[in-house]
Amino acid sequence: MSLYFDPVKTQNRARAGVIHTPHGDILTPAFAPVGTQATVKAVPPRDLREMGATLILSNTYHLFLRPGPDLVAEMGGLHRFMGWDRPILTDSGGFQVFSLAQINRIDADGVTFRSHLDGSARRLTPESAMKIQEDLGADIIMCFDQCPKPTDYAVASAAVERTSAWARRCRSAHADDSRQALFGIQQGGVYEDLRARSSADLLALDFPGYAIGGLAVGETKQEMVATLDFCVPMLPENKPRYLMGVGAPDDLAHGVLRGIDFFDCVLPTRIARHGAVFTPDGTLNMGNLAFARDDQPIDPTCDCATCQNFTRSYLRHLVKARELLAHMLLSIHNLRFLIRHMEAMRAAILDGDGRLEAYVDMFLRRYLRGETG
């Protein structure tokens, strides 16, 4: 098998482990920067390596539309194409099909849609999603699924049935995990019975790993945490658990406490492009006048290249001048902030003796106090 998981140590439901892949190990818990179109926006691979990123995510939907999986395969696969020699995960494109594209038809076989780029008619099925991801060559690939509105029971129930049926077809189309590991995606909204049904369907297919989908897409934070309380224990303890699309610092802490191994999200680079940065005291808007003559780094405790070399005053200037360097420097800080957060939680799990709970309590008290002002 191309991927296997070593759970090194647990602390209550949280665990520190190692995911072994063909392109290196992922120390968990981990955060994966998102490189949707074979690039993490404004951050070169060199900087990702320097900040300690061990896994990045790219997206099947976007790469299917541009430049096309055939071209990526011709160029030697996604790792060589984007100059990244560490593990890559590709999402199946299901979320983007249902959220970005103009849907023409959803049927039992797949989805017909129009590209958000040029309006051209396209189609994705479980089999074509597998073929595209095989051509891209990521280490971890995902089943084609339907991500529903999480608080509508009827819609979530129908999505579970479709996701399970499509998972069986994905497993049949990609039966060999010796080169790429195929993960199943648990759906079911915020409903325990639907999550249980989805889990049972997926566990019967014996995937190398499992993702939790359909959260952070409209439900409240309290609903997300409550759902994690019951849906994470439904997944195997000996395989990695991936919470899709979650990246707020407080949400990462809640997820790790409940046994999630890795996460991905566009949030750190997206807010950076709007001038915002994570700090232990909440999120700061670097365009604020208060930083015009501030000669301190964003966070004096941070070891990222941005905090080691630039002041808040300079960063505010870049934001106000709309310089592209602002996107790069703020993104580097935000990504390193989340990676440091994950490293601290891993260390706390390995230390034992309730260290993780103490760290999370301290972190949340300070961070959320800053967020609420």
C-alpha positions as CSV (number, residue, x, y, z in Angstrom):
1,M,0.0,0.0,0.0
2,S,1.3,3.5,-0.9
3,L,0.1,5.0,2.4
4,Y,0.0,3.7,5.9
5,F,-0.6,5.4,9.3
6,D,1.4,5.0,12.5
7,P,-0.4,6.3,15.6
8,V,2.5,7.2,17.8
9,K,0.7,8.4,20.9
10,T,-2.8,9.3,22.0
11,Q,-4.1,11.7,24.6
12,N,-7.8,11.0,25.2
13,R,-9.2,11.1,21.7
14,A,-6.3,13.2,20.2
15,R,-3.4,11.4,18.6
16,A,0.0,12.2,17.2
17,G,1.2,10.0,14.4
18,V,3.0,9.6,11.1
19,I,1.3,9.2,7.7
20,H,3.9,7.5,5.4
21,T,3.5,8.3,1.7
22,P,5.7,7.8,-1.4
23,H,6.8,11.4,-1.2
24,G,7.7,11.5,2.5
25,D,6.2,11.4,5.9
26,I,3.5,13.7,7.3
27,L,3.8,14.2,11.0
28,T,0.3,14.6,12.5
29,P,-1.7,16.5,13.5
30,A,-0.9,18.6,10.4
31,F,-2.3,21.5,8.4
32,A,-2.1,21.4,4.6
33,P,-1.9,24.6,2.6
34,V,-4.2,24.7,-0.4
35,G,-2.7,24.9,-3.9
36,T,-5.9,24.8,-5.8
37,Q,-4.5,25.4,-9.3
38,A,-1.1,23.7,-8.6
39,T,0.1,26.7,-6.7
40,V,-0.4,28.0,-3.2
41,K,-1.4,31.5,-3.9
42,A,1.6,33.9,-3.6
43,V,3.8,31.4,-1.9
44,P,6.6,29.5,-3.8
45,P,7.4,25.9,-2.9
46,R,10.8,27.0,-1.4
47,D,8.9,29.0,1.3
48,L,6.5,26.2,1.9
49,R,9.3,23.9,2.6
50,E,11.0,26.5,4.9
51,M,7.9,27.0,7.0
52,G,7.5,23.2,7.5
53,A,4.6,22.3,5.2
54,T,4.6,18.6,4.6
55,L,1.4,18.2,2.5
56,I,-0.4,20.5,0.1
57,L,-3.8,20.1,-1.6
58,S,-4.6,20.7,-5.3
59,N,-8.0,20.4,-6.9
60,T,-9.3,18.1,-9.6
61,Y,-12.1,20.4,-10.8
62,H,-9.8,23.4,-11.5
63,L,-6.9,21.3,-13.0
64,F,-9.5,19.4,-15.1
65,L,-10.6,22.7,-16.7
66,R,-7.1,24.2,-16.9
67,P,-4.5,23.2,-17.9
68,G,-6.0,19.6,-18.2
69,P,-4.8,16.4,-16.6
70,D,-3.3,15.1,-19.9
71,L,-0.9,18.1,-20.0
72,V,0.1,17.6,-16.4
73,A,0.7,13.9,-17.0
74,E,2.8,14.8,-20.1
75,M,4.9,17.2,-17.9
76,G,5.7,14.4,-15.5
77,G,2.8,14.6,-13.1
78,L,1.8,17.2,-10.5
79,H,4.9,16.9,-8.3
80,R,7.2,17.7,-11.1
81,F,4.8,20.2,-12.8
82,M,4.6,22.4,-9.7
83,G,8.1,21.8,-8.3
84,W,6.9,20.2,-5.1
85,D,8.7,17.0,-3.9
86,R,6.6,16.3,-0.8
87,P,3.1,14.7,-0.5
88,I,0.2,16.1,-2.5
89,L,-3.6,15.4,-2.0
90,T,-6.1,16.1,-4.7
91,D,-9.7,16.8,-3.9
92,S,-12.2,15.0,-6.3
93,G,-13.8,18.2,-7.5
94,G,-17.2,17.4,-6.0
95,F,-17.4,20.4,-3.7
96,Q,-16.4,22.8,-6.6
97,V,-18.8,21.2,-9.0
98,F,-21.7,21.9,-6.6
99,S,-20.5,25.3,-5.5
100,L,-18.8,27.0,-8.4
101,A,-20.2,25.6,-11.6
102,Q,-23.6,26.1,-13.3
103,I,-25.2,22.7,-12.8
104,N,-27.1,21.4,-15.7
105,R,-28.0,17.9,-14.4
106,I,-27.3,15.7,-11.4
107,D,-28.1,12.1,-12.1
108,A,-27.1,8.7,-10.7
109,D,-24.2,8.5,-13.1
110,G,-22.6,11.9,-12.4
111,V,-22.8,15.7,-12.9
112,T,-23.1,17.7,-16.1
113,F,-22.2,21.3,-15.6
114,R,-20.8,24.4,-17.4
115,S,-17.3,25.6,-16.6
116,H,-17.1,28.8,-14.5
117,L,-14.3,29.8,-16.8
118,D,-15.8,29.8,-20.3
119,G,-19.3,28.2,-20.0
120,S,-18.3,25.1,-21.8
121,A,-20.3,21.9,-21.1
122,R,-18.4,19.4,-19.0
123,R,-19.1,16.2,-17.1
124,L,-17.7,14.5,-14.1
125,T,-18.4,10.9,-13.0
126,P,-16.8,8.8,-10.3
127,E,-14.8,7.0,-13.0
128,S,-13.6,10.2,-14.7
129,A,-12.7,11.8,-11.3
130,M,-10.5,8.7,-10.6
131,K,-8.9,8.9,-14.1
132,I,-8.2,12.6,-13.7
133,Q,-6.6,12.2,-10.3
134,E,-4.5,9.2,-11.5
135,D,-3.2,11.3,-14.3
136,L,-2.3,14.1,-11.9
137,G,-0.4,11.7,-9.8
138,A,-1.1,12.9,-6.2
139,D,-0.2,10.6,-3.2
140,I,-3.7,10.9,-1.7
141,I,-6.8,11.1,-3.9
142,M,-10.5,11.5,-3.0
143,C,-13.7,9.8,-3.9
144,F,-16.2,11.9,-5.9
145,D,-18.9,13.0,-3.5
146,Q,-21.8,15.3,-3.0
147,C,-21.4,18.0,-0.4
148,P,-24.9,19.0,0.7
149,K,-26.3,21.8,2.8
150,P,-25.5,20.4,6.3
151,T,-28.7,21.4,8.1
152,D,-31.3,20.1,5.7
153,Y,-32.0,16.5,6.6
154,A,-33.7,15.5,3.4
155,V,-30.9,16.9,1.2
156,A,-28.2,15.5,3.5
157,S,-29.8,12.0,3.4
158,A,-30.0,12.0,-0.4
159,A,-26.4,13.1,-0.6
160,V,-25.3,10.2,1.7
161,E,-27.0,7.7,-0.7
162,R,-25.4,9.3,-3.7
163,T,-21.9,9.6,-2.1
164,S,-22.0,6.0,-1.0
165,A,-23.0,4.8,-4.4
166,W,-20.3,6.9,-6.0
167,A,-17.7,5.7,-3.5
168,R,-18.4,2.1,-4.5
169,R,-17.8,3.1,-8.1
170,C,-14.6,5.0,-7.2
171,R,-13.3,2.0,-5.3
172,S,-14.0,-0.3,-8.3
173,A,-12.3,2.2,-10.7
174,H,-9.3,2.6,-8.4
175,A,-8.9,-0.8,-6.7
176,D,-5.1,-0.6,-6.5
177,D,-3.7,1.6,-3.7
178,S,-0.1,0.7,-4.4
179,R,0.7,4.0,-6.0
180,Q,-2.1,6.3,-4.8
181,A,-4.2,6.0,-1.7
182,L,-7.9,6.6,-2.2
183,F,-9.8,8.1,0.7
184,G,-13.6,7.8,1.3
185,I,-15.6,10.9,2.4
186,Q,-18.1,10.7,5.2
187,Q,-21.1,12.9,4.6
188,G,-24.4,13.3,6.6
189,G,-24.6,17.0,7.6
190,V,-25.1,17.6,11.3
191,Y,-27.2,14.4,11.7
192,E,-25.8,11.5,13.7
193,D,-27.8,8.8,12.0
194,L,-26.8,10.0,8.6
195,R,-23.1,10.1,9.6
196,A,-23.4,6.6,10.9
197,R,-25.0,5.3,7.7
198,S,-22.3,7.0,5.6
199,S,-19.5,5.6,7.8
200,A,-20.9,2.0,7.6
201,D,-21.1,2.2,3.8
202,L,-17.5,3.5,3.5
203,L,-15.9,1.2,6.1
204,A,-17.2,-1.8,4.1
205,L,-15.0,-0.6,1.2
206,D,-11.8,-0.6,3.4
207,F,-10.3,2.7,2.2
208,P,-6.7,3.5,3.3
209,G,-8.0,6.7,5.0
210,Y,-11.2,8.6,5.6
211,A,-12.3,12.2,5.3
212,I,-15.1,14.1,7.0
213,G,-16.8,16.3,4.5
214,G,-19.8,18.6,4.6
215,L,-18.7,20.7,7.6
216,A,-17.7,24.4,7.7
217,V,-20.2,25.0,4.9
218,G,-23.0,26.8,6.6
219,E,-23.6,25.3,10.0
220,T,-22.6,27.2,13.2
221,K,-19.3,26.5,15.0
222,Q,-21.2,24.9,17.8
223,E,-22.9,22.5,15.4
224,M,-19.6,21.6,13.8
225,V,-18.0,20.7,17.1
226,A,-21.0,18.8,18.2
227,T,-21.0,16.8,14.9
228,L,-17.3,16.0,15.3
229,D,-18.0,14.7,18.8
230,F,-20.1,11.9,17.3
231,C,-18.8,11.4,13.8
232,V,-15.0,11.1,14.4
233,P,-15.4,7.9,16.6
234,M,-17.3,6.3,13.7
235,L,-14.0,6.1,11.7
236,P,-11.2,3.5,12.2
237,E,-8.5,4.2,14.8
238,N,-5.8,2.7,12.6
239,K,-6.3,4.9,9.6
240,P,-5.8,8.7,9.1
241,R,-8.8,11.0,9.5
242,Y,-9.0,14.2,7.4
243,L,-11.3,17.1,8.1
244,M,-11.9,18.9,4.8
245,G,-11.9,22.6,4.4
246,V,-11.4,23.7,8.0
247,G,-8.6,26.1,8.9
248,A,-9.6,28.7,11.5
249,P,-7.1,28.4,14.4
250,D,-9.9,27.7,17.0
251,D,-11.5,25.0,14.8
252,L,-8.2,23.3,14.3
253,A,-7.8,23.0,18.1
254,H,-11.3,21.6,18.5
255,G,-10.6,19.1,15.7
256,V,-7.3,17.8,17.1
257,L,-8.9,17.3,20.5
258,R,-11.5,15.1,18.9
259,G,-9.1,12.9,16.9
260,I,-8.6,14.6,13.5
261,D,-5.2,14.0,12.0
262,F,-5.0,16.6,9.2
263,F,-6.8,19.6,7.8
264,D,-6.8,21.9,4.7
265,C,-8.3,25.3,4.1
266,V,-7.9,28.3,1.8
267,L,-8.5,30.7,4.8
268,P,-4.9,31.6,5.7
269,T,-4.0,32.8,2.2
270,R,-7.4,34.2,1.4
271,I,-7.5,36.5,4.4
272,A,-3.8,37.5,3.7
273,R,-4.9,38.9,0.3
274,H,-7.3,41.1,2.3
275,G,-4.6,42.3,4.6
276,A,-5.5,40.1,7.7
277,V,-3.2,38.0,9.8
278,F,-3.5,35.5,12.5
279,T,-1.9,36.3,15.9
280,P,-2.2,34.6,19.4
281,D,-4.6,37.5,20.2
282,G,-6.9,37.0,17.3
283,T,-6.9,38.3,13.8
284,L,-5.4,41.7,12.9
285,N,-6.1,44.0,9.9
286,M,-2.7,45.2,8.9
287,G,-4.2,48.1,7.0
288,N,-5.2,49.8,10.2
289,L,-3.8,53.2,10.9
290,A,-2.6,52.0,14.3
291,F,0.2,50.1,12.6
292,A,1.6,53.1,10.6
293,R,4.5,53.7,13.0
294,D,4.6,50.3,14.7
295,D,8.2,48.9,14.5
296,Q,7.2,45.5,15.9
297,P,6.8,42.3,13.9
298,I,3.2,40.9,13.5
299,D,4.0,38.4,16.3
300,P,7.2,38.7,18.3
301,T,7.0,35.0,19.1
302,C,6.8,33.9,15.5
303,D,9.8,32.4,13.6
304,C,8.4,32.9,10.1
305,A,10.4,34.9,7.5
306,T,8.0,37.7,7.6
307,C,8.1,38.3,11.4
308,Q,11.9,37.8,11.4
309,N,12.5,40.6,8.8
310,F,9.6,43.1,8.5
311,T,7.7,45.5,10.8
312,R,4.0,46.1,11.1
313,S,4.7,49.6,9.7
314,Y,6.2,48.2,6.5
315,L,3.5,45.6,6.1
316,R,0.8,48.2,6.5
317,H,2.5,50.3,3.8
318,L,2.5,47.3,1.4
319,V,-1.2,46.6,2.1
320,K,-2.2,50.2,1.6
321,A,-0.1,50.5,-1.6
322,R,-1.7,47.2,-2.8
323,E,1.7,45.8,-3.5
324,L,1.8,42.1,-4.4
325,L,4.6,41.5,-1.8
326,A,1.9,42.0,0.9
327,H,0.1,38.9,-0.3
328,M,3.3,36.9,-0.1
329,L,4.5,38.1,3.2
330,L,1.1,37.9,5.0
331,S,0.4,34.5,3.5
332,I,3.8,33.2,4.7
333,H,3.0,34.4,8.2
334,N,-0.5,32.9,8.3
335,L,0.5,29.5,7.0
336,R,3.5,29.3,9.4
337,F,1.2,30.4,12.3
338,L,-1.1,27.4,11.6
339,I,1.8,25.0,11.1
340,R,3.3,26.2,14.4
341,H,-0.1,25.7,16.0
342,M,-0.2,22.1,14.8
343,E,3.4,21.5,15.9
344,A,2.6,22.8,19.4
345,M,-0.4,20.4,19.6
346,R,1.6,17.5,18.4
347,A,4.3,18.2,21.0
348,A,1.6,18.5,23.7
349,I,0.2,15.1,22.8
350,L,3.6,13.5,22.9
351,D,4.4,15.1,26.3
352,G,1.2,13.6,27.7
353,D,-0.1,14.3,31.2
354,G,-3.0,16.5,30.0
355,R,-0.6,18.9,28.2
356,L,-2.9,19.1,25.1
357,E,-5.9,20.2,27.0
358,A,-3.9,22.8,28.9
359,Y,-2.4,24.1,25.6
360,V,-5.8,24.3,23.9
361,D,-7.5,26.0,26.9
362,M,-4.7,28.6,27.0
363,F,-4.7,29.1,23.3
364,L,-8.5,29.5,23.0
365,R,-8.8,31.8,25.9
366,R,-6.3,34.2,24.4
367,Y,-7.2,33.8,20.8
368,L,-11.0,34.1,21.2
369,R,-10.7,37.0,23.6
370,G,-8.9,38.9,20.8
371,E,-11.4,37.8,18.2
372,T,-14.3,39.2,20.3
373,G,-12.5,42.3,21.0
